Amino acid sequence: MPYPDRFYPVVDTLDWVRRLAGLGVGTVQLRAKDLNDGEALQLVSDALEIVKGTPTRLVINDYWRAAIVAGAEHVHLGQEDLAEADVGEIRKAGLTLGLSTHDEAELETALAAEPDYVALGPIFPTTLKSMRFAPQGIPKIAEWKKRVGNIPLVAIGGIKLEQATEIFAAGADSIAVVSDVTQNPDPDARVKAWLEQVTEAA
C-alpha cells in the first residue's frame, strides 16, 4: 500500500478519526491546533487507540514529541514546525516524516530534510484558513513532481472530488482533502466516492 494513500483526509477531532477509520480510509492526518504538551499527548494517545486494529494509518500533525511518546508511526510538519523540530529525534524514533511546502524556498528546505513525502499547496483557493500563499494551480504539480522525483507528492488545498482525475494526471501521488469531506452535507457518501475514485485511478 503506498504511503500516504491516494486519498488522504485531514481532520481535527477524534470523532472524525473514528468515522474515517470506520469507513476504511487508509491514511488520516489529525491536525488539531494550539494544544499544550499534556493535551497533545492525550489527543495522540486517544487517536492511536481508535485506529488500533484497523487498516488506518494515523499521521500526527505538528506534535512530534507527543507522537514519539505515544508510539505513533507517522508525523507531518509545516515549515514553522520543521524549523523547531528535531528531525534526528523523529528519525531515531522510526517515524515517517511528511512536510508542507508552498514555494520554491520551502521545497528546498523540505528536500534537505529527506522527507517521506512532500505536500504542495494550496492548489486552489481554500476557505478554511487564510493563506499567506497564492493558489499554485494544477500546472505547478507537474513541475514539482519532476523536482521531487521518487518522493511522493501530495496535493492539498481546496481540492474537490471532481478535480481528482486531473490532479492525479498532473503527477500528484496523493490528494489531501479537508473541507470536501468535513464540510460536505453527506461526508460518509463523499468518502466512499473518494475511495472508489482512487481505487479506479490506481
Salt bridges, closest charged atoms under 4 A:
ASP5 OD1 - ARG57 NH2 2.69
ASP15 OD1 - ARG18 NH1 3.13
GLU49 OE1 - LYS52 NZ 3.47
GLU73 OE1 - HIS74 NE2 3.88
GLU80 OE2 - ARG132 NH2 2.97
GLU89 OE1 - LYS92 NZ 3.98
GLU104 OE1 - ARG147 NH1 2.39
GLU106 OE1 - HIS102 ND1 2.67
GLU108 OE2 - ARG147 NH2 2.54
ASP116 OD2 - ARG91 NH1 2.75
GLU143 OE2 - LYS140 NZ 3.92
GLU162 OE1 - ARG190 NH2 2.85
ASP173 OD2 - LYS145 NZ 2.78
ASP180 OD2 - ARG190 NE 2.95
ASP188 OD1 - ARG19 NE 2.68
